[in-house]
Amino acid sequence: MIMGRIVFSLRGVAFATAALIACVEHTEATAQQLVYRPVNPSFGGNPFNSSHLLGIAAAINDFKDPNSSSSLTQGQQFANQLQSRLLSALSSQITDAIFGPNAQENGTVQFGSQTISWVRGLSDVTVTIFDSSDGSSTTIIVPFLNLGGN
């Protein structure tokens, strides 16, 4: 009796396999064109991925900046902030001398190894910053703003 059931099962499997092969022989295979879609928004990917990718990059970044403020003592941090505030005040004074109500046609300010000079032209102001410690020079040309009323 058991032998008859096994034969019957094998016949069913053979019939199902033959039916499947017959169906496959009469159908056509179709495929879609493969399209590459980048993940990174910098390369054309979905812009909603940017915060996720930035979070992953920050999580795996184990580089520690040796010059970061977290490695400075409180005294060093205070000195850096004081220096920044003093340079900002000096910058404001120079800006007032160039563009303020009593603007000067030209001038020179020197502090440390830095020499800042400016010359007012007809349409702009040329500011030159010279560092005597390394001989480098930076020139900034600032055009006058014409509001059309004068």
C-alpha positions in Angstrom: 0.0 0.0 0.0 2.8 2.4 0.8 4.5 1.6 -2.5 1.3 2.6 -4.4 1.2 6.0 -2.7 4.8 6.7 -3.5 4.2 5.9 -7.2 1.1 8.1 -7.2 3.1 11.0 -5.7 5.9 10.6 -8.2 3.3 10.6 -11.0 1.8 13.8 -9.6 5.2 15.5 -9.4 6.0 14.4 -13.0 2.7 15.7 -14.3 3.2 19.0 -12.5 6.7 19.3 -13.9 5.6 18.5 -17.4 2.8 21.1 -17.2 5.2 23.7 -15.9 7.6 23.0 -18.7 4.8 23.2 -21.3 3.8 26.6 -19.9 7.3 27.9 -19.8 7.9 26.9 -23.5 5.0 29.1 -24.6 5.8 32.3 -22.6 8.2 35.1 -23.5 10.8 36.3 -21.1 10.7 40.0 -20.3 13.1 42.3 -18.5 13.4 45.9 -17.5 16.3 48.2 -18.3 18.6 48.6 -15.3 18.8 52.1 -14.0 21.4 53.3 -11.5 20.2 55.7 -8.9 22.9 57.2 -6.6 22.3 57.3 -2.9 24.5 60.4 -2.1 22.7 63.7 -2.9 26.0 65.2 -3.9 26.0 62.9 -6.9 22.3 63.2 -7.8 20.7 61.1 -5.2 17.7 61.8 -3.1 18.2 65.0 -1.1 16.4 63.5 1.9 19.4 61.1 2.3 21.8 64.0 3.3 21.1 64.2 7.0 21.2 60.4 7.3 24.5 60.1 5.5 26.0 63.0 7.5 24.9 61.3 10.7 26.6 58.1 9.7 29.8 59.9 8.7 29.9 61.7 12.1 29.3 58.5 14.0 32.2 56.7 12.3 34.6 59.7 12.4 37.2 59.0 15.1 39.6 61.8 14.0 40.4 64.3 16.8 41.6 67.7 15.8 44.7 68.5 17.9 44.0 72.2 17.6 40.4 72.0 18.7 39.2 74.3 21.5 38.3 71.2 23.7 42.0 70.4 24.1 42.8 74.0 25.3 42.9 75.0 28.9 40.5 77.7 30.2 43.3 80.2 30.2 44.1 79.5 26.5 40.5 79.7 25.6 40.2 83.0 27.4 43.3 84.4 25.7 41.9 83.3 22.3 38.6 85.0 22.9 40.2 88.2 24.2 42.5 88.3 21.1 39.4 87.8 18.9 37.5 90.6 20.6 40.5 93.0 20.4 41.0 92.2 16.7 37.3 92.7 16.1 37.4 96.1 17.8 40.4 97.1 15.7 38.6 96.0 12.6 35.6 98.1 13.5 37.9 101.2 14.0 39.5 100.6 10.6 36.2 100.2 8.9 35.0 103.5 10.4 38.1 105.2 9.2 37.5 103.9 5.7 33.7 104.2 5.4 32.5 106.1 8.5 31.1 109.7 8.6 34.6 111.2 8.7 36.1 108.7 6.1 39.8 109.3 5.3 41.1 109.2 1.7 44.0 107.0 2.7 45.7 105.7 5.8 47.9 103.0 7.4 47.5 101.1 10.6 50.2 98.8 11.9 50.0 96.3 14.7 52.4 93.5 15.3 53.7 92.3 12.0 50.6 93.4 10.2 50.3 96.6 8.2 46.9 97.6 6.8 46.7 100.4 4.3 43.9 101.7 2.2 43.4 104.2 -0.6 40.0 105.5 -1.8 39.5 105.8 -5.5 36.6 107.2 -7.5 34.6 103.9 -7.6 36.2 101.7 -4.9 38.5 101.4 -1.9 41.7 99.3 -2.1 42.7 97.7 1.2 46.1 96.0 1.4 47.1 93.8 4.3 50.8 93.1 4.5 52.4 90.6 6.9 56.1 91.5 7.4 56.8 88.2 9.2 56.4 86.1 6.0 56.2 88.8 3.3 52.6 87.8 2.3 50.2 90.5 1.0 46.5 90.4 0.5 44.6 93.0 -1.5 40.8 93.6 -1.2 39.0 95.9 -3.6 35.7 97.1 -2.2 33.4 98.9 -4.7 31.2 101.8 -3.5 27.6 101.1 -3.1 25.6 103.4 -5.5 22.0 103.8 -4.2 21.1 106.0 -7.1 20.0 108.9 -5.0 23.2 110.9 -5.1 
